[in-house]
Amino acid sequence: MKLRFLGVVVGVIALVLVAHDVPLASYISRTERDRLITTLERDAYVLSGKVNSFIAKNDVLARAEASTVLDEFATTNDATAVITNRNGYLLASTSPTDIAGEDYATRPEVATALLGSFASGVRASNTIGESLIYVAVPIFSGEQVLGVVRLTYPKSTIDARVAERVRSLALAAAVSLAIAVFAAFMLASLISRPITVLRKATDKIAAGDLSTEVSEQGPIETKQLARSFNSMATRVRNMLERQRSFSGDAAHQMRTPLTALRLRLEQASNTIVDSPDLARDHIDAALNETDRLSNLTEQLLRLARTEGAVLKIEDVDLRKVCQEICDEWSFLAEENAIELSNCVREQISCRTSPLALREILGNYIDNAIEHSPRDTKIEIHVAQDAEFLTITVRDQGPGLSAEQRAHAFDRFWRGSPSVDSNGSRENQGSGLGLAVAAQLATASNMTLELEASPFAPGLDAKVKIKLS
């Protein structure tokens, strides 16, 4: 990833530099040539003005004064300067190889200037063996041409200057590219390092090290990714721990009814010939154990389905839900001579899972009916404060001690067995109902609590829904 990111960034910057610097280099080349020609034109006109005062003298005097002017010119300028008379013969030159009296009228630019026209451009020169940049200016006296001033530069000199400018530009581009490579490398490292750490942490988790977590570092996005990863790792770890606990507890809880069932069937098998009535009793007891085992299995399946469940959260009308729950359980309450009352009179809304809320309230009411004496009352209340909406199912049963309330939501936990009207100890169920309720609450923005009723005896089973 780092190399790909580095390649993309460097490639984009290289394209930008090429798109910028190639036209700029061409512009610099044109500008440098135009600047030189403009300088030559200026210097040529300055020289023509200086020469104009003596060019009309005889050639001997004109040559002497022209040489003096060109010697002074040569001290500040490296262009080759030539001065001719009206016939195109050389009076003076800054080049030591030129000879006074040489005919320059054959040069096209000098011939053009002798006719009274300014000439500039580039042409091939047989004398120096390369192209020449030139400017030729006529020297006027009135309308009469008295001579010509010509300034020249070898084109290679201009090319060298242009190449130097382009080299400077290329060096700046190379430095920019190097800085870009370094910045891209640092950025790629900054981005890829947390991702590499996450990948290694994922490999560790895949190998079975569920305690692995990563530090939140790097840009905001990678910090959020690390936070999500840690949350996922914690959830997976907790789920696996609960699954291990669930498997162990389930195996332990199912061992007892299975053993009892086997013993009953063996006893029925041993007595079916000699004592059919006793065998029938054993078979009835085996059927009861089968029912118990079936109920336990169903509770285990419900617990497994709610493990780590993600439930849909929506707006819930609490008064409506509480009334529907009361209507649903009223028949069982009446059979046990218990009054089930919905004390929620105002319309109150909250955001939670209606499915989970119904299941939890139903579980509370089922337990309350099971443990409440006859001719007592079960009430549903709703209270609200700044943070929570609290639904309370209040019964008038024997209640639970503080220690019992602390373990009531544990899997397979059972309270003290109740005693029916005949004095026999009643079956206490699977011990999974409140554990299922607790998992549903965790998945749907709710908290469950058990408290002693303020109107003792009794128990307040509460559902607390956090307000958003």
N, C-alpha and C positions, 0 to 999 in steps of 0.2 A: 504493500500500500504506500509506504513511504517513497519508494522509487517512482511509482506511478504518479503520485502527487507532485514529486519534485520534477519529473519529466514534463508534466502538463504545465506547471507554473513557469519553468524555464523556457519551454517552447512558446508559450504565449508572450513572455517578455521579449524573447528573441524576435518574434514576428513584429512586435511593436517597435523594437529598435530598428529592424530592417525597414519597416514602412516609414519610419521617421527619418532615419539617417541617410538612406539612399537618395531620396529627393533633396535632402539638405546638402549632401556632398555635391550633387549636380549644381545646386544653387550656388554653393561656395565657389565652385569652379568658374561658373559664368561671372559671378560677382568679382572674383579676383582678376579675370581677364579684362572685364569692363573697367575696373578700377585702375589697372595698369595703363590701359589705352587712354583713359581720361587724364592720368598723370602725365603721360607722354605728350598729349595734346597741350596741356597747360605749360609744361616746360618748353615745348617747341615754340609756342607763341611768345613766351618770355624771352627766349633766345633770339627770336626774330626781331623783337623790339630792341634788344641790345645791339644786334648786328646792323640794324637799319641805318644807324648814324655813320657807319664807315664802309658799308658794302659798295658804295658808288666810287670809292677811291680805286686807284690802280691795284692790280692783283697783289703786288708785293706788300704794299701797306695793309691792304685788306687781310692778307694771309696772317701778318704779324698780329694784328689786333684780334682777328678771329681765333687764333691760337690762344691768345691770352684769355679771351672769354670762355673758350672750351676747357682750358686748364682749370679755371675757377669752377666751371660747371662739374668737372670730373671729381672735384674734391667732395661733393655732396650727392652725386648721382652716379649709378653704375650703368646707366644706359649708354649705348654707343651713339655719339652725336656727330653729325656731318654737316658742314656748311659749304654750299657751292655758289658760284657766281651765276650771272644771268644765262650763261651758255651751258651750265651744268658741269663745269670743271671744278674739281675739289679745291677749296681754299684751305680748310683745316678739318681735322678729325681727332676724336679722342682715342681712336684705335692706332696703335703704333705701326701696324702693318699697312695702313693706308698711305698713299703717296700724293703729295700736293700736285695738282694739275691733272690728276686722273679724271677721265670722262665718266661722270655719273648720270649723264643724260639718258643712258641706255636702261637705267633702272626705271621700271614702270611708274613707281610712286614719285620719283624725281621728275620724270617727264610730265606727269599729271600736274605737279606743283608748279613747274615752269610755265604751264599754260594758265596759271592763276587759280587752280582749284586745290582744295584741301584733300589729302589722301591718307587713308589709314586702313589697316587690315593685316592679313597673314599671307605670306607667300614663301615658296621654297627658295633657298639661297644657295647658289653654287659655290659662293665664296666661303661660307662657313660650313657648308655641307648639311644643313638642316633647315627647318622652317624658321621664318623670321616674322616677328611682330613689328610693324612699322607705323610711324606717323610722319608725314611730310607736309611742311607748311611753307607757302610762298612768302617771300620778303617783298613787300610793296613799297613803292615810292609814288604816291598818287595811285594811278592805275597801272603803272609800269612795274613789272616783276624784275627785281634786281638780283634775286638769288633764291636759294631754297635751304631751309633747315630741316634735317631729317634725324629723327631719333629712332633707334631700333633696340630690340631685345631678342635674344634667341628664344624660340618657343619653349625649349627645354627648361630654361630658367623659370618661366611662368609655370610650366608643368610641375617643376620641383616645388615651387611655392604652394601650388594647389595640392600636391601630394602631401606636403607637410601639414597643411590644414586638415586634409582628409585623415591623415594618420592621427592627428590630435583628436579628431572626431571619433575615429575608430578606437583609440585608446580610451576615450571617455565612455564609449559604448561597451568596451570590454570590462572596464571597471564597474559600470552599471550592471552588466550581466553577472559579474562575480558577486557583487553585493546582493543581486536578486537571488542567485544560487544559494548564498549563505542564508538569506532571510527565508527562502523557501525551505531549505533544509531544517532550519530551526522551527519553522511553522509546522512542517511535516512531522518533525519529532514531537512537537508539543501535542499534535493531534493524534498521532499514531501510538505514542507511549501509553496513554490510558487505555486505548483499544487493545493494545498488546497485553497489558495487564489483565484486562477483562477476559481476553481469550485464554490466557494461562489459568485464570481463576475458573473459567468454565471447564477447562480440561481437568482441573483438580476435582471439581464437583462431579464431572462425568466419571472420574476414577473412584469416586466414593468418599472424598474428603468434604463432607457437608459443612464443616466449620469454616470454610473459606469465605472471606469477605475482601473487598477491595476498598482502597482509600479514595475519597472523592477529590480528584485533582483534575487540572486542565481547564479547558473552556467550560462555559455554563452547560453546553449540551452534553459534554462527556461527564460532567459532575452529575447531571440529572440521570444519565445512563447508569453511572456507578451506583447512584442511590436506588434506582429501580432494580439493578442487579442484586444489591444487598437485600432489598425487600423481598425479591423473588427467592433468593437463597435461604433467607430466614423462614419464609413461608414453606418452602419445600422441606427444610429441615424439621420444622414443627409438624408438618403433615406426616413425614415419615416416622417421626417419634410417636405421634398419635396412632399411626397405623400399627407400629410395633406394640404399643401399649394395648391397642384395640385387639390385636390378634391374640396376645397373651391373656387378656381379660376374658375374651370370648371363649377361648379354649378352656380356661378355668371354669367359667360359668356353665358351659355346656357339658362339662365332664360329669357334674352331679346328676342332672336329669337323665343323661344317657346311662350312667351307672345304675340309677334307681330303676330305669326302664328295663335294663337287662336283668337285674335281680328279680323284678316282678314277673317277667316272662319266664325266667328259669323256675321260679317257684310255682307258677301256674302249670308249667310243663311237668313238674314233679308230682303235682297233686291232682292233675286233671282226671286220672283214672280212679284213684282212691277217694278223693274228696272233691267232686265237681263244684260244690258250692264255694269252697275255699279257693278253688282255681278261678271261679268267676270273680271273686273279690280281688284276686291278684290281677286279673285281666282289666277289671274296672280301674284299679289303681294305675295300671300301665297306661290305660287310655288317658287318665288324668295327667300322668307324666308326659304323655305325648302332646296333650294340649299345652302344657307348660312349655315344653320344648318348642312347639310351633310358635307360641307367643314370643318366646325369647328370640327365636330366629327372625321373626318379623321386626322386633325392636332393633335387633342388630343391623338388619337391612336398612331400616330408617336412619339409624345412626350413621351408617356408611354413606348413604345418599346425601346426608347433610354435611358430611366432612368436607370442609373447604368450599362449600357451595357459594355461588355469587347470585344473589337474588335481586330481582327487579325492584327498585325503589320508586314509589309513587305517592301521590297525595292520598291520605286515608281519612275518612270521616269516623272519628273515634266513637261518637255516640251511636252511629249506625252499626259499626262492627260489634260493640259491646252488646247492643240489643239483639243482634243476630246470634251471638254466642249464647246469651241467656235463653233465647227461644230454642236453640239447638239442644241445650242441656237441661231444660226445664222438666222434661219427662222423667229423666233419671233422678233428678233431685226430688220430684214428687213421690217417686217410688220409695225413696229413703226418708220421706217426711221432712224434707229440708226445703226451706224457702230460698229461692235464687232471685236476687234483686239487682236490677241495673240502676245505680244511683247517678248516672251521667245524664243530666238534664239539658245542658247547653251543647250546641254544635261546636265541636273542637276538631281542627284538622292538624295533621302533621305529615312528615315524609318518612315513610318506612315501607317494609314489605307487608302487604295485607295478608299474604299467605302465611308468613312466619308469625305475624301477630295473632292470627286466629289459632294457629297450632299451639303457641305458647299459652294463650288464655285458656284454650280448651284443656291443656295439660294441667294448668293450675286448678281449674274448676273440677276436673276429674279427681285429682288428689284430694281436693277439699271435700267433695262429696264422699269419697271413700273413707276419710278419717273423721268426719264430723258426726257427732251424735244426732239422733233423731230429734225433731222439733227444734232445730237450730236454724240459723240464717247464714247465707253466703251473700256478700255484697261486692259490687264492682264500683270503685270510685276512680275519679280522674282529678289530678291536681297539676298545677303549672307554676314554675318559677322562671327565673331569668335564663336558665340553661336547659332545663329538662321538662318534659311532659311525663308524669308518672301515673301509670294505671295500677291500681291496687285491687287484688282479689283477697277479701278479708273473710276468714271463716271463724267459727267458734269451737274448733276441735281442740285436741290436747296440745297442739303446737309442737315446736321443736326447741331443744336447748341450743345455746350458742355454739357448742361444739358440733351438734348435728347440722345446724344451718350452714356451718363452714364447709361441710362435706356433702351437702345435699345435691349439688350439681355434678359430683364425681360419678364416673361410670360405675354401674353395678352397686352403687351405694343404696342401702335400704335402712329405713328407720326401724325403731322397735316395732315388732308385729302387734297389730291391733287385736282386740278380743271381741268376738261377736256376742250376741245376746245369749247364746248357749254356753259361753265361757271358753270356746275353742279359739285357738290362735289362727288368724286368717292369713292367707297367702299375701305376701307383700309385693308381688309383681316382679318385674325383671330388674328394676333399678336403673333403667335407661331413659325413662320419660323426661326427667329434668336435664339429663345430659344432652338429649336431642334438642330440647328447648334452648339450652345454653349455646349450642352450635348455631341454631337458627338466629338467635339474638346477635351473635358475633357477625353473622353474614348480612345483617340488615339494620345496622345503626342503632342497636338497642343494648341495654344492660339489664341483667336480672339480679334481684336481691330478695332475700327472705329476712323478715324482721318479726319480732314478737308483736302481737296485736296490742294496741294500747288499752283494749277492753279484754283483759285476760279472763279465761284462757283463749287461745286462738293464735292464728298465724296470718301475717300480712305478706302475700306473695306479690312482688312488685316488678313491673316492666317500666324501665326508664328509657325514654326516647329523647336523644339529644336534639335540641333545636338548632337549625342552621342559621 
